[in-house]
Amino acid sequence: MTPSTATYAIHRQSLSDQAYAYIKRLILSGEIRGGERIPEERVAQQFGISRTPIREALSRLEEYGLIQIKPRSYAEVVALEPQEAGQLAVIRAQLETLAVSLLAECGTREDFRELELLTKECNALIAEGDIAGTFEKDSLLHLEMFRRTGNRHLYELYEKFDAKIQLLRLVLRVPLKKLRVYVKHHEGIIEAMKRRDTELAVSLMRQHIMNQLDDQEKVNTQ
């Protein structure tokens, strides 16, 4: 690859990265909801780019699991059926409680320091009202919990499940006031793991996940 070709490839990739981040934030913020089309023209105008880097970004988002690309047509956000929310929450609770039980047994000071740092960053974002940023940071926090269990297979399983969790959040549409409460839950979970209190850590994590679903069901029945 010649220097000029390499420079072009890096530049095009950076445009693709920008488009990817922009579209992902539109989805995670709830500005584009399940079943709605991705506004490709809007993205092109936003960054002054051609269709190629946008399609690259869309391919990555489809691989991640947030969107579906219709053959020779358009891309849209994946839509979950309401009943799928409960099914996903149950699976997530099982995976996450397993992760915290492992971390409560094997986690190191460095592990917990890193998790506490991510928790502080998550708290700062929700304090600013940045919902998309909070979801992204929250995702990193939970993925880091799984990574630090040292169980590669468990981490890879959760990593593939992460997009489903993002879609679940979009379906639940938890109000900002409630989100602030849920984000604060992380502190208690990490503290319980640091104290090697596995039972408490597991209980707090299960509540952290299932309470969000319960609260939304209450709203739907009102």
C-alpha positions as protocol buffer text, in pm:
chain_id: "A"
residue {
  index: 1
  type: MET
  ca { x: 0 y: 0 z: 0 }
}
residue {
  index: 2
  type: THR
  ca { x: 147 y: 338 z: -103 }
}
residue {
  index: 3
  type: PRO
  ca { x: 157 y: 631 z: 149 }
}
residue {
  index: 4
  type: SER
  ca { x: -121 y: 816 z: -37 }
}
residue {
  index: 5
  type: THR
  ca { x: -339 y: 504 z: -41 }
}
residue {
  index: 6
  type: ALA
  ca { x: -276 y: 445 z: 331 }
}
residue {
  index: 7
  type: THR
  ca { x: -369 y: 805 z: 412 }
}
residue {
  index: 8
  type: TYR
  ca { x: -692 y: 772 z: 214 }
}
residue {
  index: 9
  type: ALA
  ca { x: -782 y: 446 z: 392 }
}
residue {
  index: 10
  type: ILE
  ca { x: -725 y: 602 z: 737 }
}
residue {
  index: 11
  type: HIS
  ca { x: -928 y: 909 z: 645 }
}
residue {
  index: 12
  type: ARG
  ca { x: -1215 y: 704 z: 507 }
}
residue {
  index: 13
  type: GLN
  ca { x: -1210 y: 482 z: 816 }
}
residue {
  index: 14
  type: SER
  ca { x: -1222 y: 788 z: 1042 }
}
residue {
  index: 15
  type: LEU
  ca { x: -1529 y: 911 z: 854 }
}
residue {
  index: 16
  type: SER
  ca { x: -1686 y: 569 z: 895 }
}
residue {
  index: 17
  type: ASP
  ca { x: -1608 y: 579 z: 1269 }
}
residue {
  index: 18
  type: GLN
  ca { x: -1770 y: 920 z: 1300 }
}
residue {
  index: 19
  type: ALA
  ca { x: -2081 y: 804 z: 1119 }
}
residue {
  index: 20
  type: TYR
  ca { x: -2094 y: 489 z: 1331 }
}
residue {
  index: 21
  type: ALA
  ca { x: -2072 y: 684 z: 1658 }
}
residue {
  index: 22
  type: TYR
  ca { x: -2327 y: 942 z: 1541 }
}
residue {
  index: 23
  type: ILE
  ca { x: -2587 y: 687 z: 1429 }
}
residue {
  index: 24
  type: LYS
  ca { x: -2535 y: 477 z: 1742 }
}
residue {
  index: 25
  type: ARG
  ca { x: -2598 y: 781 z: 1962 }
}
residue {
  index: 26
  type: LEU
  ca { x: -2914 y: 865 z: 1766 }
}
residue {
  index: 27
  type: ILE
  ca { x: -3039 y: 515 z: 1845 }
}
residue {
  index: 28
  type: LEU
  ca { x: -2929 y: 501 z: 2210 }
}
residue {
  index: 29
  type: SER
  ca { x: -3072 y: 846 z: 2283 }
}
residue {
  index: 30
  type: GLY
  ca { x: -3409 y: 725 z: 2156 }
}
residue {
  index: 31
  type: GLU
  ca { x: -3416 y: 980 z: 1875 }
}
residue {
  index: 32
  type: ILE
  ca { x: -3451 y: 689 z: 1632 }
}
residue {
  index: 33
  type: ARG
  ca { x: -3666 y: 407 z: 1766 }
}
residue {
  index: 34
  type: GLY
  ca { x: -3724 y: 44 z: 1682 }
}
residue {
  index: 35
  type: GLY
  ca { x: -3861 y: -3 z: 1330 }
}
residue {
  index: 36
  type: GLU
  ca { x: -3762 y: 346 z: 1216 }
}
residue {
  index: 37
  type: ARG
  ca { x: -3530 y: 410 z: 924 }
}
residue {
  index: 38
  type: ILE
  ca { x: -3175 y: 536 z: 962 }
}
residue {
  index: 39
  type: PRO
  ca { x: -3162 y: 890 z: 812 }
}
residue {
  index: 40
  type: GLU
  ca { x: -2868 y: 832 z: 579 }
}
residue {
  index: 41
  type: GLU
  ca { x: -2907 y: 1166 z: 401 }
}
residue {
  index: 42
  type: ARG
  ca { x: -2898 y: 1346 z: 734 }
}
residue {
  index: 43
  type: VAL
  ca { x: -2576 y: 1165 z: 827 }
}
residue {
  index: 44
  type: ALA
  ca { x: -2422 y: 1249 z: 490 }
}
residue {
  index: 45
  type: GLN
  ca { x: -2507 y: 1619 z: 535 }
}
residue {
  index: 46
  type: GLN
  ca { x: -2387 y: 1619 z: 897 }
}
residue {
  index: 47
  type: PHE
  ca { x: -2038 y: 1504 z: 802 }
}
residue {
  index: 48
  type: GLY
  ca { x: -2024 y: 1601 z: 436 }
}
residue {
  index: 49
  type: ILE
  ca { x: -1944 y: 1246 z: 334 }
}
residue {
  index: 50
  type: SER
  ca { x: -2038 y: 1003 z: 60 }
}
residue {
  index: 51
  type: ARG
  ca { x: -2250 y: 693 z: 89 }
}
residue {
  index: 52
  type: THR
  ca { x: -1950 y: 457 z: 119 }
}
residue {
  index: 53
  type: PRO
  ca { x: -1839 y: 539 z: 477 }
}
residue {
  index: 54
  type: ILE
  ca { x: -2205 y: 551 z: 584 }
}
residue {
  index: 55
  type: ARG
  ca { x: -2266 y: 202 z: 450 }
}
residue {
  index: 56
  type: GLU
  ca { x: -1952 y: 84 z: 628 }
}
residue {
  index: 57
  type: ALA
  ca { x: -2088 y: 229 z: 952 }
}
residue {
  index: 58
  type: LEU
  ca { x: -2426 y: 67 z: 895 }
}
residue {
  index: 59
  type: SER
  ca { x: -2262 y: -271 z: 832 }
}
residue {
  index: 60
  type: ARG
  ca { x: -2085 y: -245 z: 1168 }
}
residue {
  index: 61
  type: LEU
  ca { x: -2408 y: -152 z: 1343 }
}
residue {
  index: 62
  type: GLU
  ca { x: -2585 y: -446 z: 1181 }
}
residue {
  index: 63
  type: GLU
  ca { x: -2306 y: -679 z: 1291 }
}
residue {
  index: 64
  type: TYR
  ca { x: -2338 y: -535 z: 1643 }
}
residue {
  index: 65
  type: GLY
  ca { x: -2711 y: -606 z: 1631 }
}
residue {
  index: 66
  type: LEU
  ca { x: -2875 y: -262 z: 1654 }
}
residue {
  index: 67
  type: ILE
  ca { x: -2999 y: -231 z: 1296 }
}
residue {
  index: 68
  type: GLN
  ca { x: -3116 y: -436 z: 999 }
}
residue {
  index: 69
  type: ILE
  ca { x: -3015 y: -353 z: 643 }
}
residue {
  index: 70
  type: LYS
  ca { x: -3286 y: -426 z: 390 }
}
residue {
  index: 71
  type: PRO
  ca { x: -3153 y: -567 z: 60 }
}
residue {
  index: 72
  type: ARG
  ca { x: -3093 y: -289 z: -195 }
}
residue {
  index: 73
  type: SER
  ca { x: -3306 y: -55 z: 11 }
}
residue {
  index: 74
  type: TYR
  ca { x: -3259 y: 106 z: 355 }
}
residue {
  index: 75
  type: ALA
  ca { x: -3153 y: 35 z: 712 }
}
residue {
  index: 76
  type: GLU
  ca { x: -3379 y: 43 z: 1017 }
}
residue {
  index: 77
  type: VAL
  ca { x: -3341 y: 2 z: 1393 }
}
residue {
  index: 78
  type: VAL
  ca { x: -3420 y: -349 z: 1517 }
}
residue {
  index: 79
  type: ALA
  ca { x: -3759 y: -353 z: 1690 }
}
residue {
  index: 80
  type: LEU
  ca { x: -3821 y: -575 z: 1992 }
}
residue {
  index: 81
  type: GLU
  ca { x: -4166 y: -702 z: 2074 }
}
residue {
  index: 82
  type: PRO
  ca { x: -4284 y: -595 z: 2423 }
}
residue {
  index: 83
  type: GLN
  ca { x: -4290 y: -954 z: 2551 }
}
residue {
  index: 84
  type: GLU
  ca { x: -3923 y: -994 z: 2456 }
}
residue {
  index: 85
  type: ALA
  ca { x: -3824 y: -739 z: 2721 }
}
residue {
  index: 86
  type: GLY
  ca { x: -3905 y: -978 z: 3004 }
}
residue {
  index: 87
  type: GLN
  ca { x: -3732 y: -1268 z: 2833 }
}
residue {
  index: 88
  type: LEU
  ca { x: -3413 y: -1068 z: 2779 }
}
residue {
  index: 89
  type: ALA
  ca { x: -3416 y: -928 z: 3134 }
}
residue {
  index: 90
  type: VAL
  ca { x: -3431 y: -1281 z: 3279 }
}
residue {
  index: 91
  type: ILE
  ca { x: -3134 y: -1394 z: 3068 }
}
residue {
  index: 92
  type: ARG
  ca { x: -2938 y: -1082 z: 3154 }
}
residue {
  index: 93
  type: ALA
  ca { x: -3004 y: -1128 z: 3526 }
}
residue {
  index: 94
  type: GLN
  ca { x: -2868 y: -1483 z: 3513 }
}
residue {
  index: 95
  type: LEU
  ca { x: -2552 y: -1379 z: 3329 }
}
residue {
  index: 96
  type: GLU
  ca { x: -2484 y: -1071 z: 3540 }
}
residue {
  index: 97
  type: THR
  ca { x: -2539 y: -1240 z: 3876 }
}
residue {
  index: 98
  type: LEU
  ca { x: -2297 y: -1513 z: 3769 }
}
residue {
  index: 99
  type: ALA
  ca { x: -2038 y: -1247 z: 3682 }
}
residue {
  index: 100
  type: VAL
  ca { x: -2065 y: -1064 z: 4015 }
}
residue {
  index: 101
  type: SER
  ca { x: -2050 y: -1390 z: 4209 }
}
residue {
  index: 102
  type: LEU
  ca { x: -1723 y: -1476 z: 4032 }
}
residue {
  index: 103
  type: LEU
  ca { x: -1582 y: -1128 z: 4084 }
}
residue {
  index: 104
  type: ALA
  ca { x: -1674 y: -1131 z: 4453 }
}
residue {
  index: 105
  type: GLU
  ca { x: -1452 y: -1437 z: 4484 }
}
residue {
  index: 106
  type: CYS
  ca { x: -1160 y: -1352 z: 4256 }
}
residue {
  index: 107
  type: GLY
  ca { x: -1165 y: -974 z: 4199 }
}
residue {
  index: 108
  type: THR
  ca { x: -849 y: -778 z: 4280 }
}
residue {
  index: 109
  type: ARG
  ca { x: -804 y: -424 z: 4407 }
}
residue {
  index: 110
  type: GLU
  ca { x: -712 y: -319 z: 4054 }
}
residue {
  index: 111
  type: ASP
  ca { x: -1031 y: -478 z: 3920 }
}
residue {
  index: 112
  type: PHE
  ca { x: -1248 y: -283 z: 4162 }
}
residue {
  index: 113
  type: ARG
  ca { x: -1055 y: 42 z: 4108 }
}
residue {
  index: 114
  type: GLU
  ca { x: -1125 y: 21 z: 3736 }
}
residue {
  index: 115
  type: LEU
  ca { x: -1493 y: -56 z: 3793 }
}
residue {
  index: 116
  type: GLU
  ca { x: -1523 y: 235 z: 4036 }
}
residue {
  index: 117
  type: LEU
  ca { x: -1366 y: 468 z: 3780 }
}
residue {
  index: 118
  type: LEU
  ca { x: -1617 y: 363 z: 3515 }
}
residue {
  index: 119
  type: THR
  ca { x: -1896 y: 407 z: 3770 }
}
residue {
  index: 120
  type: LYS
  ca { x: -1787 y: 765 z: 3839 }
}
residue {
  index: 121
  type: GLU
  ca { x: -1780 y: 839 z: 3466 }
}
residue {
  index: 122
  type: CYS
  ca { x: -2128 y: 689 z: 3430 }
}
residue {
  index: 123
  type: ASN
  ca { x: -2254 y: 902 z: 3720 }
}
residue {
  index: 124
  type: ALA
  ca { x: -2109 y: 1216 z: 3560 }
}
residue {
  index: 125
  type: LEU
  ca { x: -2281 y: 1148 z: 3228 }
}
residue {
  index: 126
  type: ILE
  ca { x: -2624 y: 1085 z: 3381 }
}
residue {
  index: 127
  type: ALA
  ca { x: -2584 y: 1399 z: 3594 }
}
residue {
  index: 128
  type: GLU
  ca { x: -2545 y: 1593 z: 3268 }
}
residue {
  index: 129
  type: GLY
  ca { x: -2858 y: 1426 z: 3127 }
}
residue {
  index: 130
  type: ASP
  ca { x: -2655 y: 1252 z: 2854 }
}
residue {
  index: 131
  type: ILE
  ca { x: -2865 y: 936 z: 2816 }
}
residue {
  index: 132
  type: ALA
  ca { x: -2685 y: 796 z: 2510 }
}
residue {
  index: 133
  type: GLY
  ca { x: -2348 y: 857 z: 2673 }
}
residue {
  index: 134
  type: THR
  ca { x: -2470 y: 695 z: 2994 }
}
residue {
  index: 135
  type: PHE
  ca { x: -2587 y: 385 z: 2808 }
}
residue {
  index: 136
  type: GLU
  ca { x: -2254 y: 353 z: 2629 }
}
residue {
  index: 137
  type: LYS
  ca { x: -2054 y: 396 z: 2951 }
}
residue {
  index: 138
  type: ASP
  ca { x: -2287 y: 162 z: 3140 }
}
residue {
  index: 139
  type: SER
  ca { x: -2230 y: -96 z: 2867 }
}
residue {
  index: 140
  type: LEU
  ca { x: -1853 y: -60 z: 2908 }
}
residue {
  index: 141
  type: LEU
  ca { x: -1887 y: -98 z: 3285 }
}
residue {
  index: 142
  type: HIS
  ca { x: -2083 y: -420 z: 3265 }
}
residue {
  index: 143
  type: LEU
  ca { x: -1857 y: -560 z: 2992 }
}
residue {
  index: 144
  type: GLU
  ca { x: -1558 y: -479 z: 3213 }
}
residue {
  index: 145
  type: MET
  ca { x: -1717 y: -672 z: 3499 }
}
residue {
  index: 146
  type: PHE
  ca { x: -1738 y: -976 z: 3273 }
}
residue {
  index: 147
  type: ARG
  ca { x: -1386 y: -930 z: 3137 }
}
residue {
  index: 148
  type: ARG
  ca { x: -1238 y: -914 z: 3486 }
}
residue {
  index: 149
  type: THR
  ca { x: -1395 y: -1244 z: 3591 }
}
residue {
  index: 150
  type: GLY
  ca { x: -1117 y: -1400 z: 3386 }
}
residue {
  index: 151
  type: ASN
  ca { x: -1370 y: -1629 z: 3217 }
}
residue {
  index: 152
  type: ARG
  ca { x: -1321 y: -1565 z: 2845 }
}
residue {
  index: 153
  type: HIS
  ca { x: -1621 y: -1770 z: 2739 }
}
residue {
  index: 154
  type: LEU
  ca { x: -1855 y: -1585 z: 2974 }
}
residue {
  index: 155
  type: TYR
  ca { x: -1722 y: -1253 z: 2849 }
}
residue {
  index: 156
  type: GLU
  ca { x: -1768 y: -1348 z: 2482 }
}
residue {
  index: 157
  type: LEU
  ca { x: -2122 y: -1465 z: 2554 }
}
residue {
  index: 158
  type: TYR
  ca { x: -2215 y: -1137 z: 2719 }
}
residue {
  index: 159
  type: GLU
  ca { x: -2038 y: -932 z: 2453 }
}
residue {
  index: 160
  type: LYS
  ca { x: -2266 y: -1086 z: 2187 }
}
residue {
  index: 161
  type: PHE
  ca { x: -2567 y: -1018 z: 2410 }
}
residue {
  index: 162
  type: ASP
  ca { x: -2478 y: -650 z: 2462 }
}
residue {
  index: 163
  type: ALA
  ca { x: -2674 y: -518 z: 2162 }
}
residue {
  index: 164
  type: LYS
  ca { x: -2987 y: -692 z: 2291 }
}
residue {
  index: 165
  type: ILE
  ca { x: -2942 y: -508 z: 2620 }
}
residue {
  index: 166
  type: GLN
  ca { x: -2920 y: -176 z: 2435 }
}
residue {
  index: 167
  type: LEU
  ca { x: -3242 y: -258 z: 2249 }
}
residue {
  index: 168
  type: LEU
  ca { x: -3406 y: -360 z: 2575 }
}
residue {
  index: 169
  type: ARG
  ca { x: -3325 y: -18 z: 2719 }
}
residue {
  index: 170
  type: LEU
  ca { x: -3490 y: 148 z: 2422 }
}
residue {
  index: 171
  type: VAL
  ca { x: -3804 y: -57 z: 2474 }
}
residue {
  index: 172
  type: LEU
  ca { x: -3819 y: 17 z: 2847 }
}
residue {
  index: 173
  type: ARG
  ca { x: -3766 y: 392 z: 2792 }
}
residue {
  index: 174
  type: VAL
  ca { x: -3687 y: 450 z: 3159 }
}
residue {
  index: 175
  type: PRO
  ca { x: -3733 y: 817 z: 3264 }
}
residue {
  index: 176
  type: LEU
  ca { x: -3420 y: 1019 z: 3339 }
}
residue {
  index: 177
  type: LYS
  ca { x: -3511 y: 1042 z: 3710 }
}
residue {
  index: 178
  type: LYS
  ca { x: -3527 y: 663 z: 3735 }
}
residue {
  index: 179
  type: LEU
  ca { x: -3209 y: 618 z: 3532 }
}
residue {
  index: 180
  type: ARG
  ca { x: -3020 y: 826 z: 3786 }
}
residue {
  index: 181
  type: VAL
  ca { x: -3136 y: 586 z: 4058 }
}
residue {
  index: 182
  type: TYR
  ca { x: -3037 y: 277 z: 3861 }
}
residue {
  index: 183
  type: VAL
  ca { x: -2693 y: 416 z: 3777 }
}
residue {
  index: 184
  type: LYS
  ca { x: -2629 y: 472 z: 4149 }
}
residue {
  index: 185
  type: HIS
  ca { x: -2691 y: 98 z: 4206 }
}
residue {
  index: 186
  type: HIS
  ca { x: -2346 y: 24 z: 4065 }
}
residue {
  index: 187
  type: GLU
  ca { x: -2176 y: 167 z: 4373 }
}
residue {
  index: 188
  type: GLY
  ca { x: -2349 y: -74 z: 4610 }
}
residue {
  index: 189
  type: ILE
  ca { x: -2284 y: -373 z: 4384 }
}
residue {
  index: 190
  type: ILE
  ca { x: -1913 y: -299 z: 4359 }
}
residue {
  index: 191
  type: GLU
  ca { x: -1884 y: -234 z: 4732 }
}
residue {
  index: 192
  type: ALA
  ca { x: -2048 y: -571 z: 4808 }
}
residue {
  index: 193
  type: MET
  ca { x: -1804 y: -746 z: 4573 }
}
residue {
  index: 194
  type: LYS
  ca { x: -1510 y: -570 z: 4739 }
}
residue {
  index: 195
  type: ARG
  ca { x: -1628 y: -699 z: 5078 }
}
residue {
  index: 196
  type: ARG
  ca { x: -1654 y: -1052 z: 4928 }
}
residue {
  index: 197
  type: ASP
  ca { x: -2023 y: -1052 z: 5013 }
}
residue {
  index: 198
  type: THR
  ca { x: -2136 y: -1269 z: 4723 }
}
residue {
  index: 199
  type: GLU
  ca { x: -2494 y: -1308 z: 4840 }
}
residue {
  index: 200
  type: LEU
  ca { x: -2548 y: -933 z: 4870 }
}
residue {
  index: 201
  type: ALA
  ca { x: -2373 y: -858 z: 4538 }
}
residue {
  index: 202
  type: VAL
  ca { x: -2592 y: -1111 z: 4356 }
}
residue {
  index: 203
  type: SER
  ca { x: -2909 y: -979 z: 4521 }
}
residue {
  index: 204
  type: LEU
  ca { x: -2827 y: -617 z: 4435 }
}
residue {
  index: 205
  type: MET
  ca { x: -2745 y: -703 z: 4075 }
}
residue {
  index: 206
  type: ARG
  ca { x: -3068 y: -897 z: 4029 }
}
residue {
  index: 207
  type: GLN
  ca { x: -3265 y: -603 z: 4172 }
}
residue {
  index: 208
  type: HIS
  ca { x: -3071 y: -362 z: 3949 }
}
residue {
  index: 209
  type: ILE
  ca { x: -3188 y: -546 z: 3638 }
}
residue {
  index: 210
  type: MET
  ca { x: -3534 y: -671 z: 3726 }
}
residue {
  index: 211
  type: ASN
  ca { x: -3655 y: -353 z: 3899 }
}
residue {
  index: 212
  type: GLN
  ca { x: -3621 y: -164 z: 3571 }
}
residue {
  index: 213
  type: LEU
  ca { x: -3853 y: -412 z: 3405 }
}
residue {
  index: 214
  type: ASP
  ca { x: -4097 y: -408 z: 3697 }
}
residue {
  index: 215
  type: ASP
  ca { x: -4113 y: -28 z: 3698 }
}
residue {
  index: 216
  type: GLN
  ca { x: -4191 y: -20 z: 3328 }
}
residue {
  index: 217
  type: GLU
  ca { x: -4467 y: -282 z: 3364 }
}
residue {
  index: 218
  type: LYS
  ca { x: -4625 y: -67 z: 3636 }
}
residue {
  index: 219
  type: VAL
  ca { x: -4621 y: 232 z: 3402 }
}
residue {
  index: 220
  type: ASN
  ca { x: -4781 y: 27 z: 3123 }
}
residue {
  index: 221
  type: THR
  ca { x: -5067 y: -88 z: 3347 }
}
residue {
  index: 222
  type: GLN
  ca { x: -5149 y: 260 z: 3477 }
}
